[in-house]
Amino acid sequence: MTLIRGIGGAARRQGEREWFGNPLHRMLLARPAPDGLSANPRDARPVDAAEGRRLVAGVFDLGGVRMNVGPEGDPFDRPSPSRGFALGLHRFAWLGDLLTQDEAGARQGLRLAMEWRRVFGRWNGFSWSPDVLERRVFNWACAARRLTAVASDAERAAFAQDLARQARHLLSIGEAPERALQRAVAAGVAGCALAGEAGERLIDRALAVLEKGLAEAVAADGVHASRCPETGLELLFDLLTLDDALHQRGQAGPDDLPRTIDRLSAAARFFTLPDGALASFQGGEAVPAERIAAALAHQDEPGQPSLKAPHGGYYRLDGSGLCVIVDGGAPAAGPWSATACAQTLAVEILAGSDRLITGCAWSPDAAAPQALRLTDGASSVSLSDASAGEPLRGLPAFGLGPRLAGAARQVEVRRHDAETGAWLECSHDGWAAGFGLYHDRRLYLDLAAGELRGEDAFRPVVEGPPTEGPRRYLPFTVRFHLHPEARASVARDGKSVLLRGPSDQGWWLRNDALQVSVEPSAHFEGRRPRRSSQVVLTGQVRLDTGGRIRWKLSRAEG
């Protein structure tokens, strides 16, 4: 069935691309012409003045690669050194940094926009692809007023016309339906920036998508339908910009817009650990503290974060110098799973002021292998070198996108709170189909002792007395991926592991595993990989009776 849907999706995608390259489509995008500019959309994302000075000098640092084209150079008329560089370049996310340089930055930005228009003004598969076009339309709309302030009449008209064409094209895309809401928001921001009938039509079409899409994309607790904290934060930035731009035009947005902003803000607080950075789950990175602060600056009294986001399937344990966030929900399904990870019941742990235990932080924009979306890529439990779900490959992936298939669908979490501590009892069925086993993870935060105790166990789906005959055992591993600034050393007993973060405070990870090792790992920050390590606890499970590993994280005295 997946293959059939993949073939159908591939056919639709190919037909859509052929239509986009048709001269008739280009002609339809050109009308009506905008009557100049209207609102001045404001993006709340933080900007970097030092980066802006380098951009004025023609130095582009994008995707971990530097290109120096000189003050009058054209980065669009030469090969990009990497795909990550090309994505950043064509999205124009660097415009905000460039415009910190006042008139010099505006003139450079206008020149570069005109150079892009000269080389890539007609549709092509990369620079007009959904993910690239969405961000370029948004960034051009937010920069339009400042760029055209230094433009000639002809340049001003050409820029506005190109912004309108790209925004209309954005609304016609059917590929990547999980980003349809973000595309509509970007087109709506462009509509607010453009004057006349061109802007009004874009706003009407965008708001019609928002009317239907906001409730589907954002749950009551503010968790995005993809279950990715970073995706929810970036949508919050975009909706804040759209809400402000609509107010500038004296136009009301959908009734759900302010509620959605409040919900996304609450979720951002929930996912923010005490170090100020975001938890990195389900296709997102640990966004730095200054970016989160910018997203929440619109709130006068943000309040304390909740201890659970039950609709989105996340739970939080706080106290005695430990903060734990647990991914206690099934991975997103259908189109929303294009960035989902098969990492159910994964944890992130901040101990004291140090982020000790995290995941690989795979994200779609990083030059990272899809294998990091498998169960081993997070601080969770894997069975017999398998994964509890994996991304589509081949023709199905081409037609439907790299959706996650075969992941856990039934996840149960029970929480108990008392004065002395808090319990989470979790289980999922991600291993039931392939191995006939459920995975149970029990966590107890002991507030008096200041320690986290855990148990990871497998139990058979069909319970009964042990079967006669040869016993079948399978290995299983409990992984704790460490932050790149944390280090681990195995004690002389071969079992206990001493963890230390930047503060040099030690934490003992004690356990009853059969084997303990410290192995290499990787962690992504700013779409770039950093070397890290992981503590791997190995045990055995008997298929007819199950198996378990118990572990405890406690402060090392002295």
C-alpha positions in Angstrom: 0.0 0.0 0.0 2.9 2.4 0.8 4.4 1.7 -2.5 1.1 2.4 -4.3 0.8 5.7 -2.5 4.4 6.5 -3.2 3.9 6.0 -7.0 0.8 8.2 -6.9 2.7 10.9 -4.9 5.6 10.7 -7.4 3.3 11.1 -10.3 1.6 14.2 -8.7 4.9 15.7 -7.8 6.3 15.2 -11.4 3.1 16.7 -12.9 3.3 19.7 -10.5 6.9 20.4 -11.5 6.1 20.2 -15.2 3.3 22.7 -14.7 5.6 25.1 -12.7 8.0 25.2 -15.6 5.2 26.0 -18.1 5.2 29.6 -19.5 1.4 29.8 -18.8 2.0 29.3 -15.1 4.6 32.0 -15.1 2.1 34.3 -16.8 -0.6 33.6 -14.3 1.8 34.5 -11.4 2.3 38.0 -12.8 -1.2 39.3 -12.2 -2.3 41.5 -10.5 0.7 43.7 -10.3 1.3 45.2 -6.8 0.8 48.9 -6.1 4.0 49.4 -4.2 4.4 48.4 -0.5 2.1 48.7 2.5 3.0 47.2 5.9 6.5 46.7 7.3 6.5 43.1 8.7 8.9 42.7 11.7 10.7 39.4 12.4 11.5 38.9 16.1 14.4 36.6 15.4 17.7 37.9 16.8 20.2 39.4 14.4 24.0 39.5 14.5 25.7 42.9 13.6 29.1 41.3 13.3 27.8 38.9 10.7 26.2 41.9 9.0 29.6 43.6 8.7 31.1 40.5 7.1 28.2 40.3 4.6 28.7 43.9 3.6 32.3 42.9 2.8 31.0 40.0 0.7 31.8 37.2 3.2 29.1 34.5 3.5 29.3 32.0 6.4 26.5 29.5 5.7 26.0 25.9 6.5 29.5 25.7 8.1 31.2 26.9 4.9 32.7 30.3 4.1 32.7 32.0 0.7 34.3 35.4 0.1 33.0 37.1 -3.1 34.1 40.6 -2.2 31.9 43.7 -1.6 30.6 43.7 -5.2 30.7 40.0 -5.9 27.8 37.8 -6.8 27.4 34.5 -4.8 24.5 33.4 -7.0 26.5 33.3 -10.2 29.0 30.7 -9.0 28.7 27.1 -7.6 27.9 26.8 -4.0 30.5 24.8 -2.0 27.8 22.6 -0.3 24.1 22.0 -0.2 23.8 23.5 3.2 25.5 26.7 1.9 23.1 26.8 -1.0 20.1 26.4 1.2 21.1 29.3 3.4 22.1 31.5 0.5 18.8 31.1 -1.4 16.6 31.4 1.7 18.0 34.9 2.4 17.9 34.3 6.1 21.0 36.4 6.4 19.1 39.6 5.3 18.3 40.5 8.9 22.0 40.4 9.8 22.9 42.5 6.7 20.3 45.1 7.5 21.9 45.9 10.9 24.4 47.9 8.8 21.8 50.6 7.9 22.1 52.1 4.4 25.2 50.1 3.5 23.5 46.9 4.4 20.3 47.9 2.6 22.2 48.7 -0.6 24.1 45.5 -0.5 20.9 43.5 0.2 19.0 45.2 -2.7 21.9 44.5 -5.0 22.0 40.8 -4.0 18.2 40.5 -4.4 18.5 41.9 -7.9 21.4 39.5 -8.7 19.3 36.6 -7.5 16.4 37.8 -9.7 18.7 38.0 -12.7 20.0 34.4 -12.3 17.0 32.6 -10.7 14.0 34.7 -11.5 12.4 31.8 -13.4 11.3 28.6 -11.7 13.8 25.8 -11.1 13.7 22.8 -8.9 16.1 24.0 -6.2 15.8 27.8 -5.7 12.0 27.6 -6.0 11.6 24.4 -4.0 9.1 24.5 -1.1 11.4 24.8 1.8 13.7 27.3 0.1 10.9 29.5 -1.3 9.0 29.6 1.9 11.8 31.2 3.8 12.9 33.5 1.0 9.3 34.9 0.6 9.2 35.5 4.4 12.6 37.2 4.6 12.0 39.4 1.5 8.7 40.5 2.9 10.3 41.5 6.2 13.1 43.4 4.5 11.1 45.0 1.7 10.7 48.4 3.2 14.3 48.9 4.0 15.6 47.4 0.8 13.4 49.5 -1.5 14.2 52.7 0.5 17.5 52.8 -1.4 16.1 51.5 -4.7 15.2 53.3 -7.9 11.6 53.3 -9.1 12.3 50.5 -11.5 14.1 48.4 -8.9 11.3 49.1 -6.4 8.6 47.9 -8.9 10.7 44.8 -9.9 11.3 43.8 -6.3 7.6 44.1 -5.4 6.5 42.2 -8.5 9.0 39.4 -7.8 7.8 39.1 -4.2 4.2 38.9 -5.4 5.1 36.2 -8.0 7.0 34.1 -5.5 4.2 34.4 -2.8 1.6 33.3 -5.3 3.7 30.4 -6.4 4.2 29.4 -2.8 0.4 29.0 -2.3 0.1 26.8 -5.3 2.6 24.1 -4.0 1.0 20.8 -3.1 4.3 19.0 -2.2 5.3 18.7 1.4 1.8 19.1 2.9 3.2 19.2 6.4 4.6 22.7 5.6 1.4 24.1 4.0 0.6 26.2 7.1 4.1 27.8 7.2 3.9 28.5 3.4 0.5 30.2 4.0 2.0 32.3 6.8 4.9 33.4 4.7 2.5 34.3 1.8 0.3 36.2 4.2 3.3 38.2 5.5 4.2 39.0 1.9 0.5 40.1 1.2 0.7 42.5 4.2 3.9 44.0 2.8 2.4 44.5 -0.7 -0.2 47.3 -1.4 -3.3 47.1 -3.6 -5.2 44.1 -4.9 -2.1 41.9 -5.1 -1.6 42.1 -1.4 -5.3 41.7 -0.5 -5.6 38.6 -2.5 -2.6 37.0 -1.0 -3.9 37.8 2.5 -7.3 36.4 1.8 -5.9 33.1 0.4 -3.4 32.8 3.3 -6.0 33.4 6.0 -8.3 30.8 4.4 -5.5 28.2 4.9 -4.9 29.4 8.5 -8.6 29.2 9.4 -8.5 25.4 8.7 -4.8 24.7 9.5 -4.0 26.3 12.9 -6.0 23.8 15.0 -4.7 20.8 13.1 -1.0 21.9 13.3 -0.9 23.0 17.0 -2.4 21.0 19.9 -4.1 22.5 22.9 -0.9 22.3 24.9 1.0 24.1 22.1 3.0 21.1 20.8 3.3 21.2 17.0 1.8 18.2 15.1 5.3 17.1 14.0 6.1 16.9 17.8 9.3 18.9 17.1 9.9 21.6 19.7 12.1 23.7 17.2 9.4 23.6 14.5 6.9 24.9 17.0 9.3 27.7 18.0 9.9 28.8 14.4 6.2 28.8 13.7 5.7 31.0 16.7 8.2 33.5 15.3 6.3 33.5 11.9 2.9 33.9 13.5 4.1 36.8 15.7 5.3 38.5 12.5 2.0 37.9 10.7 -0.1 39.1 13.6 1.8 42.3 13.8 1.7 42.9 10.0 -2.1 42.3 10.0 -2.5 44.9 12.8 -0.4 47.4 10.8 -2.9 47.0 7.9 -5.9 47.3 10.3 -7.0 43.8 9.4 -8.1 41.0 11.8 -6.6 37.6 11.6 -8.4 34.3 12.3 -9.9 33.9 15.8 -7.5 31.0 16.5 -4.4 33.1 15.8 -3.9 34.7 19.2 -4.8 31.4 20.9 -2.3 29.6 18.8 0.4 32.1 19.7 -0.3 31.7 23.4 -0.2 27.9 23.1 3.0 27.9 21.2 4.5 30.3 23.7 3.5 27.9 26.6 5.1 25.0 24.7 8.3 26.9 24.2 8.5 27.5 28.0 7.8 23.8 28.6 10.6 22.7 26.3 13.1 25.2 27.6 15.5 23.6 30.1 17.0 25.5 33.0 20.1 26.3 30.9 17.8 28.5 28.7 18.1 26.3 25.6 15.4 24.1 24.0 15.2 20.4 24.3 16.1 18.6 21.1 13.5 16.0 20.1 11.9 14.7 16.9 13.9 16.5 14.2 14.9 19.6 16.1 18.0 21.0 17.7 18.7 22.7 21.1 17.9 26.2 20.1 20.1 28.7 22.0 18.7 30.8 24.9 18.8 34.2 23.1 16.5 32.9 20.4 14.0 31.5 22.8 14.0 34.8 24.8 13.3 36.7 21.6 10.3 34.4 20.8 8.9 34.9 24.3 9.6 38.7 24.6 6.0 39.5 23.6 4.8 38.1 27.0 4.8 40.4 30.0 4.5 37.6 32.6 5.4 34.3 31.1 4.8 32.2 34.3 6.2 28.8 35.2 6.4 26.0 32.7 3.9 23.2 32.9 5.1 19.7 34.0 3.4 18.0 31.1 2.2 18.4 27.6 -0.2 15.4 27.4 -1.7 16.2 23.9 1.8 16.3 22.4 3.0 13.5 24.6 5.9 15.1 26.6 6.5 15.0 30.3 8.8 16.9 32.6 10.4 16.0 36.0 12.0 18.9 37.9 13.6 19.1 41.3 16.8 18.7 43.4 19.1 20.0 40.7 17.7 17.7 38.0 15.5 18.4 35.1 14.2 15.6 32.9 12.1 15.8 29.7 10.6 12.5 28.4 9.3 11.9 24.9 6.2 10.0 26.0 4.2 10.0 22.8 4.0 8.1 19.5 6.0 9.7 16.7 3.9 11.8 14.3 2.1 9.9 11.5 1.3 10.6 7.9 2.7 13.8 6.3 3.7 15.2 9.8 6.2 12.3 10.2 8.5 13.7 7.5 10.9 14.8 10.2 9.8 12.4 12.9 12.3 10.1 14.7 11.8 6.5 15.9 12.9 7.5 19.4 9.9 6.9 21.7 10.6 7.3 25.5 13.8 9.2 24.8 15.0 11.5 27.6 17.0 14.7 27.9 18.6 15.4 31.3 20.0 18.6 32.7 22.0 18.1 35.9 22.7 21.2 38.0 23.7 23.7 35.3 25.0 21.1 32.9 23.2 19.5 30.0 24.5 16.0 30.4 22.2 13.6 28.5 20.7 14.5 25.2 20.3 13.0 21.7 22.1 13.3 18.3 19.7 16.2 17.5 19.1 15.3 13.9 17.3 17.9 11.9 16.3 18.1 8.2 18.5 21.0 7.4 21.6 19.5 8.8 23.9 17.4 6.6 23.2 14.4 8.7 22.3 10.8 7.7 18.8 9.6 8.0 20.1 6.9 10.2 20.2 9.3 13.1 16.4 9.3 13.1 16.5 5.6 14.2 16.1 4.5 17.8 19.9 4.5 18.4 20.1 8.2 17.7 18.5 9.2 21.1 18.8 8.4 24.8 16.4 5.5 24.6 16.4 1.7 24.3 17.0 -0.5 21.3 16.6 -4.2 20.7 18.9 -6.5 18.7 20.4 -3.8 16.4 16.9 -2.9 15.2 14.9 0.3 15.2 11.4 0.8 16.3 10.5 2.4 12.9 12.5 3.9 10.0 12.2 6.5 7.3 10.8 5.6 3.9 13.3 5.0 1.1 13.4 4.8 -2.6 10.2 5.5 -4.7 7.9 5.8 -1.7 10.2 8.5 -0.2 10.4 10.4 -3.5 6.6 10.4 -3.8 5.6 10.9 -0.1 8.7 12.4 1.4 10.9 10.7 4.0 8.0 9.8 6.3 8.6 7.5 9.3 7.1 4.1 9.0 6.7 1.2 11.4 7.0 3.3 14.6 5.3 2.9 17.9 1.6 3.7 17.7 0.4 2.9 21.3 2.2 4.7 24.0 1.0 4.8 27.6 2.3 7.2 30.3 1.1 7.3 33.9 2.4 10.1 36.2 2.3 10.1 40.0 3.4 13.1 42.1 4.1 13.2 45.9 6.0 15.4 48.3 9.0 13.0 48.2 9.2 12.7 44.4 7.6 12.0 41.0 7.1 8.8 39.0 6.6 8.2 35.3 5.5 4.7 34.2 5.8 4.5 30.4 5.4 1.8 27.8 5.2 1.5 24.0 4.5 -1.1 21.4 7.3 -0.3 18.9 8.8 -3.7 19.3 5.6 -5.7 19.4 5.2 -6.4 15.7 8.8 -7.6 15.1 9.7 -9.2 18.4 6.5 -9.7 20.4 7.7 -7.4 23.2 6.6 -4.2 24.9 9.2 -1.7 26.2 8.6 -0.3 29.7 10.5 2.7 31.1 10.0 3.6 34.7 11.5 6.9 36.0 11.5 8.1 39.6 12.9 11.5 40.6 13.7 11.3 44.4 13.5 14.8 45.7 15.0 13.9 49.1 18.0 12.1 47.7 18.4 14.3 44.7 18.7 11.3 42.3 16.9 9.9 39.2 16.3 6.2 39.2 15.3 4.3 36.1 14.3 0.9 34.9 14.1 -0.3 31.3 12.4 -3.6 30.8 10.9 -5.7 28.1 7.9 -7.9 28.6 6.2 -10.3 26.2 3.0 -9.2 24.5 1.5 -12.6 25.3 2.2 -13.3 28.9 2.3 -16.8 30.3 4.6 -19.4 31.9 8.1 -19.9 30.4 8.1 -22.0 27.2 9.8 -25.3 27.1 12.7 -26.1 24.8 15.7 -23.9 23.8 15.7 -20.4 25.4 15.9 -17.5 22.9 17.8 -14.4 24.1 18.3 -11.1 22.3 20.7 -8.3 23.3 19.3 -4.9 24.1 21.0 -1.6 24.8 20.1 1.5 26.9 21.9 4.5 25.5 22.7 7.8 27.1 24.0 10.2 24.5 26.1 12.9 26.2 26.3 16.6 25.3 29.6 17.4 23.5 30.8 19.4 26.6 30.1 16.4 28.9 32.6 13.6 29.4 32.3 10.1 30.9 34.7 7.6 32.5 34.0 4.1 33.6 35.0 3.3 37.2 37.2 0.4 38.2 34.2 -1.8 38.9 33.5 -1.8 35.2 29.8 -0.8 35.8 29.6 2.7 37.3 30.2 5.7 35.0 31.2 9.1 36.2 29.7 12.0 34.2 31.0 15.5 34.3 29.8 18.7 32.5 31.4 22.1 32.1 30.8 23.0 35.7 32.9 19.9 36.7 30.2 18.7 39.0 30.3 14.9 38.9 27.3 12.6 38.6 27.4 8.8 39.0 25.5 6.6 36.6 25.2 3.3 38.4 23.5 0.2 36.8 23.1 -3.5 36.8 23.8 -4.0 33.1 25.8 -7.0 31.9 28.2 -4.8 30.0 29.0 -1.0 30.1 30.9 0.9 27.5 31.6 4.5 26.4 31.4 4.9 22.6 31.7 7.7 20.1 28.6 9.7 19.1 27.7 13.0 17.4 25.5 15.9 18.4 24.3 18.6 16.0 24.3 22.3 16.9 23.6 25.1 14.4 23.2 22.3 11.7 26.9 21.3 12.3 28.1 18.1 13.9 30.1 18.0 17.1 31.9 15.0 18.5 30.4 13.6 21.6 30.2 10.2 23.3 27.5 7.9 24.6 27.2 5.5 27.6 25.9 2.1 26.4 24.4 -0.3 28.8 23.9 -3.8 27.4 21.6 -6.5 28.7 19.7 -9.6 27.5 16.0 -10.2 27.1 14.4 -13.6 27.0 11.6 -13.6 24.4 9.2 -15.5 26.6 9.9 -13.9 29.9 11.5 -10.5 29.2 14.5 -8.7 30.8 15.5 -5.5 32.4 18.3 -3.0 33.2 18.1 -0.8 36.3 20.1 2.4 36.5 20.5 5.5 38.8 21.9 9.0 38.3 23.1 10.7 41.5 25.4 13.5 42.5 29.0 12.6 43.2 30.0 14.0 46.5 33.3 15.8 46.8 
